[in-house]
Amino acid sequence: MAIIVRIIGLTVLLLCALAPAHAAQNVTKSWSMAEFGTPLYKDGIDHWPYANPDAPKGGEIVLGAFGSFDSLNIYILKGEWPPSLGLTSDSLMANSGDELASNYGVIAESVEYPDDKSWIIFNLRADAHYEDGVQITAADFAFSFDTIREHGRPFLRSFYADVEAVEVLNDLRLKFTMKTRNNMKPLMNVAGIAPLPRHHWKTRDITKTTLEPEPASGAYKIVSLDAGRSITYELVDDYWGKDLAINRGLDNIKRIRFEYYRDDGVMFEAFKSGAIDFRQENSSKRWATGYEDSPAVKKGEIVRRRVPDETPQGIQAFFFNLRRAPFDDIRVREAIGLLFDFEATQRTVLYGEYQRTASYFPNSDFGAAGEPTPAELELLTPFRDQLPDALFRRPFTPPKTDGSGRIRKQLRRALQLLKSAGWSTQGGKLVRDGKQMTFEFLLVSPTMERLVAPFVQNLKRAGIEASMRIVDSSQYQVRIDDFDFDMVTVRLNFFPPPGPELRSYYGSDAAGVRGSANMGGIKNPVVDALIEKIVSAKDLETLKVASRALDRVLLWNHYVIPQFYVDNERIVYWDKFGYPERKPRYSTGFPTTWWIDKQRAAKLTLQRN
C-alpha cells in the first residue's frame, strides 16, 4: 500500500512539473483591457459619453475619395482597395474614441490572459453573425490570421510577428499563444483582428483580387459599386451588434456613398456644388481662400470648423530612397535637407497653417525633445561609435531660414557637405565623375506641385537637376511597392503607443521586402535594437524613453526631410447634420456619431436629386 501511495505521489509531482507554466498563474477575465494601466470605462456603461443613443437613423450622404480602387481584398499586396471597407467589418475588440491603447469587447464578449501575457483567449458572442445569417466562429478568425501570416501585405504581417500560434478551442473560444512574455502589445494587436467568412472564401481564391463583396460582419454592407468610380454602403437591417452598449448612438446614417475623383480640385468643386456633403480640408490655400466666393458659405449653408486634434501623428516627410546613390551618403542627405525652405513655404504656400515637424512622432510625447535625458543616454551610449556625435550633445532641429526665400547661408553649408562627399560645381552643375546629380520627386496629387516646386528651384541653385513626375494612384502604389522612386512624400500612420509596426517602418529586415512600409530602405542595427526595446517595454515610461532614443537616431541620420503637421482638423460640411455636443477625444466623430438632421437638410437651397 505504501509503495502504491509513493508511486501516486511521484506521479502527481511529475505531472505538476510537466504542467504548463500558466497553470499556476492568475488569469484575468474581463470585457476590456489596456496596454498600460486600466481602461477608462467600466463594464455596465449604457453608451459612450460622446454618442447620442437617441440619435435618429436614416438618410444618405455622399463623400469624396481621391484615387481609384480595383479590389475589395484588403489582405494581399495586389490591387487598390477602398479605405472605407472598414465600415463592413467588426473585430474581436475595439478601442473607444477617448483612449489610445484600450480595447473593449465587440465580437468577443470577454478575454482571458495570464499574468505573464503568454497567451490570450477570446470568448465570442454566440449571437454574432454575418449579414447572411451565418454565425461568426473562432475558425473565421483563425482563417483571417492564417491568411495574414501566409499571404498578407508585409506591413499587415508585421503587427502579428510576436504571435507563436492560433488555436480554435471550440466554435466560441479562440486562443493565441505569444512568443513574448509580460508584454501586452501582442495581445492588443490580435484583439483588432476581423473575421474572414470561411463559407464565402471556401470556393474563392483569397490570394486574388476581387470585386465581389464578402458577407459583412459589421454595421454596414456593400450594396453597389462601380470599380474605380464609386462604392455604396448601407446599414445592415438586422446587424447583430446594434444593441451593444458600445454601439448605441453610433452608425446613424443609413447609406454612405463614396465617389472617387482623380483630381483633388475637381473633388473640391463637386463639394461646393452640393455633390459631396462633408470634407476634411487638407489644403491650406483652399481653407484660406477657396470658399470665399461660395454663395452657400455666405448664406451659412456650408459650415467651416476647426476641431482640436490631440491624436499622435506619424511623420510626414520627403523620404529618400536609400537604395539609390547618392542618397546612401548621409552628407548628401543632410545637404539636400538644407535646401528645403520651410519658412518660405509656410509664408507663400501654407498660409501659416502648419508647424514644422521635428520628430518621427509629432503631436505626441513619444518623440524626442530637448537634449537627451540620462535615461535616453543609457540606451544610446553603447552604440556611441555608430552614431553622430552631435546626437549626444544637442537636440535635433530642422534647418531654419528667415522666410524671405534667400537661402545663401543654407546653400553655402549644403555645398560644403556635397564637396566633402566628392561633388563639385562645374558650369552651374553639381557633378561627380562627370555626371550631374539628378533625381525625381514622385507625386500622386497635383496639389503637391505647389509644395515641391520651390524646393526644386532651390535644388537647381545648388546645381542639382530635380524634376517632378505625377502618376495616377494605381501606378503610384505599384512604384512604391517596388521601391521604384528617388524621393517621395509619405505620411506614416501612427498606432500609439508605437510597437511592432516600427519593424516594418524602419527595420532592416523589411528594407528589401517588396511592399513593406520601410519605403526609404533604412538598414541600421542601432535602429533595430531600439525598436526591440520599444516592442519589449514592460511599462509606458520605458517605452517612451526608447521611442525618444529611436527618434534621435532616425533624425540625426537624415533619412528623411521632415515636412509639417497641423494640430487641428479643418472640416467643411453642408449644414444638414446633427452631432453630440461632446466629441471623442481623438477624432471628429464623423460619420460614426453624427446623424442627418432632417429639419436642417430641408432648409438647404441645393437639394440632391
VEXVEX-886946 format. One record per residue (C-alpha): residue in one letter; x, y, z; residue number from 1. Coordinates in steps of 0.001 Angstrom, whole numbers. Each point is the difference from the previous one (the first is absolute). Layout:
N
> A, X, Y, Z, NUM
...
This chain:
609
> M, 0, 0, 0, 1
> A, 2850, 2365, 932, 2
> I, 1657, -751, -3338, 3
> I, -3212, 845, -1864, 4
> V, -383, 3277, 1875, 5
> R, 3628, 902, -718, 6
> I, -477, -712, -3713, 7
> I, -3140, 2129, -67, 8
> G, 1837, 2796, 1803, 9
> L, 2906, -92, -2453, 10
> T, -2461, -5, -2866, 11
> V, -1717, 3093, 1354, 12
> L, 3335, 1770, 450, 13
> L, 1016, -951, -3541, 14
> L, -3291, 1247, -1451, 15
> C, 372, 3277, 1885, 16
> A, 3503, 388, -1362, 17
> L, -1209, -598, -3540, 18
> A, -3073, 2235, 325, 19
> P, -18, 3216, -2044, 20
> A, 1589, 2958, 1752, 21
> H, -3235, 1991, -269, 22
> A, -1920, -2568, 2035, 23
> A, 1143, 1558, 3299, 24
> Q, -443, 3579, -1166, 25
> N, -2870, 2331, 642, 26
> V, -2222, 358, -3035, 27
> T, -1745, 3281, -720, 28
> K, -3455, -219, -1553, 29
> S, -1624, 3220, -1136, 30
> W, -2021, 1737, -2711, 31
> S, 2841, 2493, -520, 32
> M, 3759, 399, 248, 33
> A, 2643, 2704, -244, 34
> E, 3584, -166, -1152, 35
> F, 1079, 2023, 3017, 36
> G, -2044, 779, 3072, 37
> T, -3742, -677, -43, 38
> P, -2752, 797, -2531, 39
> L, -1852, 3267, 492, 40
> Y, -3488, -1517, -106, 41
> K, -1455, -2701, 2221, 42
> D, -2333, -2811, -950, 43
> G, -3633, 1008, 214, 44
> I, 167, 3303, -1905, 45
> D, -3150, 867, -1903, 46
> H, 1798, 1657, -2915, 47
> W, 3160, 1968, -728, 48
> P, -197, 3541, 1438, 49
> Y, 610, 1422, -3477, 50
> A, -2929, -1886, -1565, 51
> N, -3673, 957, -44, 52
> P, -2073, -3165, 541, 53
> D, -3107, 1874, -1155, 54
> A, 1525, 1123, -3310, 55
> P, -2348, -571, -2959, 56
> K, 1096, -2527, -2580, 57
> G, -480, 408, -3727, 58
> G, 940, 2162, -2951, 59
> E, 2817, -159, -2507, 60
> I, 3277, 1873, -382, 61
> V, 2588, 188, -2751, 62
> L, 3690, 323, 759, 63
> G, 2936, 582, -2306, 64
> A, 2997, -2321, -284, 65
> F, 3218, 644, -1898, 66
> G, 1481, -2527, -2406, 67
> S, -1561, -3278, -1030, 68
> F, -557, -3630, 1035, 69
> D, -38, -3326, -1808, 70
> S, -325, -2533, 2807, 71
> L, -1839, -695, 3252, 72
> N, 2694, -2347, 1315, 73
> I, 1823, 2062, 2624, 74
> Y, 2311, -2796, 1112, 75
> I, 2259, -467, -3000, 76
> L, 2519, 2304, -1622, 77
> K, -1693, -95, -3384, 78
> G, -2520, 2635, -990, 79
> E, -1410, 3187, 1503, 80
> W, -2793, -234, 2529, 81
> P, -2368, 2641, 1429, 82
> P, 1142, 1153, 3472, 83
> S, -3688, 191, 925, 84
> L, -280, -3813, 33, 85
> G, 422, 111, 3769, 86
> L, -3672, 960, 194, 87
> T, -930, -3605, -795, 88
> S, 2127, -1770, 2606, 89
> D, -133, -411, 3743, 90
> S, 3002, -1278, 1923, 91
> L, 500, -2019, 3157, 92
> M, 369, 3217, 1967, 93
> A, 135, 3727, -748, 94
> N, 1264, 3105, 1751, 95
> S, -2050, 2909, 1222, 96
> G, 382, 3398, -1615, 97
> D, 1314, 1398, 3283, 98
> E, 3000, -2335, 353, 99
> L, 3072, -933, -1977, 100
> A, 796, -3451, 1349, 101
> S, -3081, -1678, 1446, 102
> N, -2285, -2664, -1456, 103
> Y, -3617, -907, 717, 104
> G, -1841, -3120, -1058, 105
> V, -1870, 29, -3296, 106
> I, -263, -3480, -1529, 107
> A, 1870, -1238, 3066, 108
> E, -2156, 441, 3096, 109
> S, 2994, -677, 2272, 110
> V, 3718, -784, 26, 111
> E, 2230, -2104, 2242, 112
> Y, 3764, 320, 401, 113
> P, 2603, -973, 2636, 114
> D, 2341, 2224, 1962, 115
> D, 2914, -620, -2377, 116
> K, -2118, 860, -3089, 117
> S, 1211, -3163, -1737, 118
> W, -3435, -724, -1486, 119
> I, -3453, 1469, -377, 120
> I, -3394, -1620, -463, 121
> F, -2933, 1805, -1580, 122
> N, -3516, -1134, 893, 123
> L, -2266, 855, -2921, 124
> R, -3617, 1106, 138, 125
> A, -2296, -2826, -1055, 126
> D, -2358, 2399, -1798, 127
> A, 2669, 1636, -2176, 128
> H, -669, -756, -3656, 129
> Y, 705, 1218, -3510, 130
> E, -2601, 1887, -1996, 131
> D, -998, -3261, -1693, 132
> G, -899, -1543, 3362, 133
> V, 2984, -2356, 307, 134
> Q, 1490, -32, 3500, 135
> I, 3429, 1562, 540, 136
> T, 2259, -2633, 1554, 137
> A, 3522, -295, 1359, 138
> A, 1012, -1835, -3180, 139
> D, -760, 3140, -2034, 140
> F, 2528, 1956, 2043, 141
> A, 2557, -2790, -304, 142
> F, -534, 81, -3762, 143
> S, 514, 3773, 14, 144
> F, 3216, -316, 2005, 145
> D, 1341, -2805, -2203, 146
> T, -805, 2058, -3102, 147
> I, 1983, 2925, 1372, 148
> R, 2889, -2233, 1010, 149
> E, 165, -1790, -3375, 150
> H, -1175, 2565, -2558, 151
> G, -309, 3352, 1756, 152
> R, 1677, 3241, -866, 153
> P, 3373, 339, 1770, 154
> F, -1166, 2941, 2095, 155
> L, -3116, -1888, 1101, 156
> R, 2075, -3055, 911, 157
> S, 2294, 2140, 2143, 158
> F, -2744, 546, 2576, 159
> Y, -114, -3702, 818, 160
> A, 3689, -906, -96, 161
> D, -61, -832, 3724, 162
> V, -2802, -2572, -283, 163
> E, 1194, -3592, 342, 164
> A, -3240, -1794, -871, 165
> V, -3776, 252, -228, 166
> E, -2300, -2759, 1246, 167
> V, -3745, -533, -381, 168
> L, -1111, -1428, 3361, 169
> N, -3623, -215, -1098, 170
> D, -2411, 2038, -2113, 171
> L, -29, 2850, 2525, 172
> R, 3484, -168, 1546, 173
> L, 3142, 1147, -1788, 174
> K, 3516, -128, 1438, 175
> F, 3161, 1791, -1090, 176
> T, 3356, -1057, 1450, 177
> M, 2767, 2618, 45, 178
> K, 3747, -157, -472, 179
> T, 320, 2824, 2526, 180
> R, -493, 161, 3750, 181
> N, -1296, 2814, 2205, 182
> N, -888, 2135, -3016, 183
> M, -3566, 1139, -710, 184
> K, 671, 1359, -3509, 185
> P, -331, -3356, -1843, 186
> L, -3261, -663, 1862, 187
> M, -1336, 3426, -960, 188
> N, 961, -582, -3623, 189
> V, -1831, -3314, -415, 190
> A, -3075, 1576, 1630, 191
> G, -331, 2144, -3120, 192
> I, -336, -2930, -2414, 193
> A, -3220, -171, -2033, 194
> P, -1530, -3312, -1112, 195
> L, 193, -1365, -3517, 196
> P, -3164, -1936, -933, 197
> R, 1297, -3469, -828, 198
> H, -3296, -1032, -1586, 199
> H, 443, 2787, -2565, 200
> W, 3672, -597, -761, 201
> K, -362, -3781, -139, 202
> T, -660, 216, -3734, 203
> R, 2169, 3059, -706, 204
> D, 3729, 728, -105, 205
> I, 1076, 2287, 2835, 206
> T, 3274, 764, -1785, 207
> K, -1803, 1730, -2890, 208
> T, -1527, 3437, -377, 209
> T, -3786, 78, -101, 210
> L, -2893, 2411, -328, 211
> E, -2506, -2388, 1529, 212
> P, -998, 1173, 3490, 213
> E, 295, -2551, 2785, 214
> P, -2745, -227, 2655, 215
> A, 400, 2869, 2445, 216
> S, 645, -561, 3693, 217
> G, -454, 3679, 898, 218
> A, -2723, 2614, -24, 219
> Y, 175, 719, -3760, 220
> K, -66, -2128, -3123, 221
> I, 931, 823, -3590, 222
> V, -3121, 401, -2133, 223
> S, 1541, 1288, -3240, 224
> L, 3304, 902, -1560, 225
> D, 1465, 1232, -3251, 226
> A, 3676, -956, -28, 227
> G, 2190, 3056, 341, 228
> R, -2982, 2347, 20, 229
> S, -2285, -557, 2975, 230
> I, -924, -2326, 2830, 231
> T, -3173, 127, 2104, 232
> Y, -555, -1390, 3490, 233
> E, -3302, -521, 1794, 234
> L, -839, -843, 3596, 235
> V, -671, -3676, 574, 236
> D, -3630, -204, 1144, 237
> D, 558, -2856, 2428, 238
> Y, 3563, 936, 965, 239
> W, 734, -2291, 2914, 240
> G, 1926, 2602, 2044, 241
> K, -2309, 2994, -229, 242
> D, -1205, -342, 3623, 243
> L, 3444, -333, 1581, 244
> A, 736, 2844, 2417, 245
> I, 3105, 964, -1957, 246
> N, -2068, 339, -3189, 247
> R, -3002, 1917, 1354, 248
> G, -221, 3369, -1716, 249
> L, 2527, -917, -2690, 250
> D, -441, -745, -3720, 251
> N, -3037, 2219, -439, 252
> I, 176, 728, -3740, 253
> K, -1864, -2544, -2109, 254
> R, 2011, 229, -3234, 255
> I, 3526, 1263, -615, 256
> R, 1248, 328, -3567, 257
> F, 3609, 771, -913, 258
> E, 578, 1646, -3376, 259
> Y, 3577, -306, -1308, 260
> Y, 1901, 2853, -1629, 261
> R, 3403, 0, -1640, 262
> D, 326, 3775, 334, 263
> D, -198, 1589, 3435, 264
> G, -1044, 3335, -1502, 265
> V, -2961, -1589, -1774, 266
> M, -1003, -1699, 3258, 267
> F, 111, 3384, 1762, 268
> E, -2289, 1560, -2612, 269
> A, -2343, -2980, 345, 270
> F, -281, 742, 3713, 271
> K, -813, 3661, -584, 272
> S, -2684, -964, -2522, 273
> G, -1719, -2216, 2567, 274
> A, 1026, -3359, -1512, 275
> I, 2051, -820, 3135, 276
> D, -1209, 564, 3548, 277
> F, 3128, 87, 2164, 278
> R, 3753, 421, -446, 279
> Q, 3112, 308, 2102, 280
> E, 1923, 2845, -1579, 281
> N, 3657, -881, -492, 282
> S, 930, 3067, -2055, 283
> S, 924, 3130, 1944, 284
> K, -556, 2105, -3126, 285
> R, -3532, -1305, -493, 286
> W, -727, 415, 3693, 287
> A, 1160, 3615, -120, 288
> T, -1389, 1092, -3380, 289
> G, -1967, -2780, -1720, 290
> Y, -3371, 500, 1642, 291
> E, -288, 3778, -125, 292
> D, -1913, 110, -3293, 293
> S, -2494, -2714, 962, 294
> P, -3596, 1243, 350, 295
> A, -684, -2926, 2324, 296
> V, 2764, 1143, 2353, 297
> K, -1337, 3558, -13, 298
> K, -3495, -1276, 846, 299
> G, 1313, -2240, 2729, 300
> E, -998, -3192, -1769, 301
> I, 3598, -1210, -45, 302
> V, 1642, -165, 3425, 303
> R, 3754, 285, 548, 304
> R, 1400, -1088, 3361, 305
> R, 3352, -594, 1616, 306
> V, -25, -2967, 2353, 307
> P, 2947, -475, 2409, 308
> D, 1965, -3133, -819, 309
> E, 1754, -1696, 2904, 310
> T, 779, -3136, -1983, 311
> P, 3683, -993, -139, 312
> Q, 1080, 196, -3616, 313
> G, 2454, -1838, -2179, 314
> I, 2691, 1923, -1797, 315
> Q, -657, 1691, -3339, 316
> A, 3217, 503, -1898, 317
> F, 1941, -237, -3230, 318
> F, 1397, -3550, 106, 319
> F, 3323, -694, -1697, 320
> N, 359, -3373, -1687, 321
> L, 3175, -1086, 1770, 322
> R, 365, -2917, -2404, 323
> R, 1082, 2459, -2686, 324
> A, 3092, 2158, -261, 325
> P, 663, 2712, 969, 326
> F, -2530, -317, 2858, 327
> D, 2068, -2731, 1632, 328
> D, 2337, 2799, 1172, 329
> I, -1123, 1789, 3178, 330
> R, 1825, 3176, -1072, 331
> V, -2054, 188, -3192, 332
> R, -3222, -555, 1915, 333
> E, 814, 2725, 2516, 334
> A, 993, 2395, -2785, 335
> I, -3247, -506, -1901, 336
> G, -1953, 483, 3228, 337
> L, 1609, 3418, 415, 338
> L, -1537, 1083, -3302, 339
> F, -3611, -571, 1087, 340
> D, -1073, 3466, 1162, 341
> F, -2934, -719, 2281, 342
> E, -347, 3574, 1262, 343
> A, -375, 1409, -3511, 344
> T, -2387, -2846, -899, 345
> Q, -2013, 711, 3129, 346
> R, -315, 3647, -1010, 347
> T, -713, -397, -3700, 348
> V, -1685, -3408, -348, 349
> L, -1307, -1154, 3372, 350
> Y, -1606, 3269, 1179, 351
> G, 1589, -338, 3423, 352
> E, -2186, -3000, 813, 353
> Y, 2624, -2582, 896, 354
> Q, 2727, -822, 2504, 355
> R, 3377, -1348, -1092, 356
> T, 426, -3653, 787, 357
> A, 3042, -689, 2175, 358
> S, -789, -3582, 1037, 359
> Y, -1062, -3336, -1423, 360
> F, -2803, 109, 2611, 361
> P, -1492, 3522, -294, 362
> N, -2919, 1178, 2132, 363
> S, 895, -2587, 2644, 364
> D, 2269, -567, 2987, 365
> F, 1735, -2959, -1641, 366
> G, 2455, 2233, -1880, 367
> A, 3273, 1553, 1134, 368
> A, 54, 3493, 1496, 369
> G, 2969, 2038, 1146, 370
> E, 3327, -1636, 808, 371
> P, 165, -3745, 644, 372
> T, -1078, -962, 3497, 373
> P, 2174, -2233, 2208, 374
> A, -2390, -2901, -655, 375
> E, 276, 516, -3775, 376
> L, 3793, 266, 207, 377
> E, 103, -3297, 1874, 378
> L, -1619, -1635, -3015, 379
> L, 2040, 1873, -2602, 380
> T, 3520, -54, 1493, 381
> P, 718, -3673, -835, 382
> F, -399, 981, -3671, 383
> R, 2042, 3202, 214, 384
> D, 2530, -1025, -2646, 385
> Q, -2867, -602, -2479, 386
> L, -1780, 3320, 528, 387
> P, 675, 3638, -874, 388
> D, 1752, 1732, 2890, 389
> A, -2417, 2944, -120, 390
> L, -2834, -2326, 1002, 391
> F, 1466, -214, 3508, 392
> R, 563, 3735, 395, 393
> R, -3039, 1840, -1304, 394
> P, -3575, -416, -1217, 395
> F, -730, -499, -3677, 396
> T, -1495, 3101, -1593, 397
> P, -933, 245, -3692, 398
> P, 1769, 2762, -1948, 399
> K, -1662, 3381, 418, 400
> T, 15, 3006, -2329, 401
> D, -1297, 3555, 294, 402
> G, -2891, -812, -2351, 403
> S, 1051, 2499, -2628, 404
> G, 839, -2678, -2559, 405
> R, 3694, 897, 71, 406
> I, 1957, -2995, 1254, 407
> R, 3636, 1027, -527, 408
> K, 1114, -1275, 3394, 409
> Q, -1733, -3357, -468, 410
> L, 1231, -279, -3592, 411
> R, 3572, 676, 1069, 412
> R, -136, -2685, 2695, 413
> A, -1655, -2460, -2418, 414
> L, 2753, 485, -2576, 415
> Q, 2631, -608, 2667, 416
> L, -1624, -3308, 915, 417
> L, -335, -989, -3645, 418
> K, 3648, 848, -645, 419
> S, 1027, -2268, 2887, 420
> A, -2023, -2753, -1691, 421
> G, 1957, 411, -3258, 422
> W, -2309, 2353, -1905, 423
> S, 1097, 3246, -1611, 424
> T, -1621, 2871, -1906, 425
> Q, 940, 260, -3657, 426
> G, -1767, 2410, -2311, 427
> G, -2868, 367, 2456, 428
> K, -475, -3755, 265, 429
> L, 738, -2224, 2990, 430
> V, 2050, -2874, -1388, 431
> R, 2047, -2999, 1050, 432
> D, 1892, -2206, -2407, 433
> G, -1272, 2237, -2802, 434
> K, -3690, -621, 760, 435
> Q, -2471, 2525, 1388, 436
> M, -2021, -876, 3100, 437
> T, -3530, -684, -1232, 438
> F, -3052, -1347, 1735, 439
> E, -3786, -34, -198, 440
> F, -2854, 686, 2423, 441
> L, -2757, -2566, -485, 442
> L, -3430, 1552, 661, 443
> V, -3559, -1328, -12, 444
> S, -1898, 3277, 401, 445
> P, 372, 3213, -2024, 446
> T, -503, 2013, 3206, 447
> M, 3485, -1090, 1097, 448
> E, 1561, 1895, -2892, 449
> R, -405, 3290, 1870, 450
> L, 1996, -1393, 2892, 451
> V, 2727, -1662, -2027, 452
> A, 559, 2703, -2658, 453
> P, 1857, 2471, 2305, 454
> F, 2125, -2884, 1277, 455
> V, 910, -924, -3571, 456
> Q, 1090, 3585, -656, 457
> N, 2266, -15, 3057, 458
> L, 1527, -3293, -1103, 459
> K, 771, 1529, -3394, 460
> R, 1831, 2832, 1751, 461
> A, 2335, -2670, 1308, 462
> G, 431, -1439, -3496, 463
> I, -2281, -2991, 598, 464
> E, -2371, -931, -2818, 465
> A, -3227, -916, 1807, 466
> S, -3344, -679, -1651, 467
> M, -3547, -1025, 900, 468
> R, -2069, -2839, -1401, 469
> I, -3726, -398, 736, 470
> V, -1511, -3461, -510, 471
> D, -3456, -1419, 676, 472
> S, -710, -1733, 3288, 473
> S, 278, -3565, -1332, 474
> Q, 3357, 613, -1669, 475
> Y, 1183, 1895, 3060, 476
> Q, -807, -2952, 2277, 477
> V, 1852, -2451, -2244, 478
> R, 3070, 2227, -121, 479
> I, -42, 445, 3766, 480
> D, -338, -3753, 545, 481
> D, 2928, -583, -2383, 482
> F, 2068, 2836, 1576, 483
> D, 168, 1501, -3485, 484
> F, 577, 3643, 906, 485
> D, 2698, 2468, 1001, 486
> M, -1928, 2139, 2458, 487
> V, -3617, -150, 1108, 488
> T, -2247, 1762, 2492, 489
> V, -1369, -2391, 2591, 490
> R, -2185, 437, 3055, 491
> L, 248, -3023, 2238, 492
> N, -2869, -1228, 2126, 493
> F, 598, -70, 3731, 494
> F, -1301, -2699, 2336, 495
> P, 598, 1301, 3522, 496
> P, 1846, -1082, 1944, 497
> P, 2487, -1063, -2699, 498
> G, 798, -3691, -252, 499
> P, 713, -2802, -2501, 500
> E, -1071, 2102, -2996, 501
> L, 3302, 1865, 439, 502
> R, 1771, -3087, -1310, 503
> S, -1803, 434, -3304, 504
> Y, 498, 3782, -35, 505
> Y, 3698, 118, 850, 506
> G, 1340, -3524, 618, 507
> S, 2858, -1440, -2045, 508
> D, -1828, -3247, -778, 509
> A, -2810, 1952, -1704, 510
> A, 2269, 2146, -2177, 511
> G, 150, -2544, -2817, 512
> V, -3526, -1400, 256, 513
> R, -2211, 1133, -2854, 514
> G, -2978, 1930, 1272, 515
> S, 1389, 570, 3483, 516
> A, -499, 3329, 1740, 517
> N, 3772, 552, 184, 518
> M, -217, 2005, -3191, 519
> G, 3236, 1844, 613, 520
> G, 2003, -3201, 373, 521
> I, 1371, 719, 3488, 522
> K, 2501, -2652, 1133, 523
> N, 1569, 938, 3311, 524
> P, 808, -2452, 2832, 525
> V, -433, 2743, 2609, 526
> V, -3506, 704, -1301, 527
> D, -753, -3729, 122, 528
> A, 1200, -284, 3600, 529
> L, -2044, 2985, 1174, 530
> I, -3132, -1277, -1738, 531
> E, 323, -3227, 1970, 532
> K, 338, 2039, 3195, 533
> I, -3294, 1684, -850, 534
> V, -1756, -3242, -898, 535
> S, 1127, -1733, 3206, 536
> A, -666, 2942, 2360, 537
> K, -1863, -1095, 3136, 538
> D, -1258, 3447, 956, 539
> L, -928, 3218, -1775, 540
> E, 2897, 2084, 1317, 541
> T, 2571, -2548, -1192, 542
> L, -1682, -16, -3402, 543
> K, 98, 3802, -219, 544
> V, 3700, 119, 844, 545
> A, 747, -2522, -2741, 546
> S, -2225, 1721, -2586, 547
> R, 1668, 3347, 718, 548
> A, 3420, -1575, -390, 549
> L, -1117, -1564, -3296, 550
> D, -1329, 3380, -1109, 551
> R, 3431, 1581, 493, 552
> V, 1784, -2741, -1926, 553
> L, -2370, 261, -2948, 554
> L, 124, 3800, -90, 555
> W, 3774, 325, 242, 556
> N, 493, -2482, -2845, 557
> H, -1976, 2309, -2315, 558
> Y, -1993, -2850, -1512, 559
> V, -2811, 2437, -808, 560
> I, -631, 3717, -344, 561
> P, -2754, 737, 2541, 562
> Q, -2866, 2077, -1356, 563
> F, -2806, 1266, 2239, 564
> Y, -3148, -858, 1922, 565
> V, -3078, 1745, 1360, 566
> D, -1500, -562, 3447, 567
> N, -3611, 554, -1045, 568
> E, -2443, -1490, -2472, 569
> R, -1482, 2381, -2579, 570
> I, -3438, -1322, -844, 571
> V, -2506, 1436, -2473, 572
> Y, -3537, -1296, -464, 573
> W, -3460, 855, -1228, 574
> D, -2166, 985, 2959, 575
> K, -2138, -3141, 42, 576
> F, 1520, -1840, 2945, 577
> G, -549, -398, 3687, 578
> Y, 2725, -1179, 2348, 579
> P, 517, -385, 3769, 580
> E, 1247, 3009, 1945, 581
> R, 2951, -2044, 1222, 582
> K, 2259, -1471, -2642, 583
> P, 2376, -2962, 465, 584
> R, 3346, 1216, 1297, 585
> Y, 1966, -1415, -2924, 586
> S, -2262, 602, -3004, 587
> T, -2660, 2252, -1463, 588
> G, -2530, -2787, 439, 589
> F, -1074, 203, -3648, 590
> P, -1830, -1933, -1325, 591
> T, -307, -2477, 2881, 592
> T, -1683, 2221, 2596, 593
> W, -1714, 2479, -2368, 594
> W, -3474, -224, -1486, 595
> I, -2149, 1670, -2657, 596
> D, -2053, 2877, 1429, 597
> K, -3072, 19, -2252, 598
> Q, -1038, 3517, 971, 599
> R, 3410, 1452, -805, 600
> A, 208, -1971, -3242, 601
> A, -3408, 1294, -1103, 602
> K, 1205, 3595, 249, 603
> L, 2861, -465, -2446, 604
> T, -370, 1759, -3347, 605
> L, 1719, -2795, -1909, 606
> Q, -1914, -3259, 170, 607
> R, 1568, -3147, -1424, 608
> N, -2249, -1932, -2355, 609
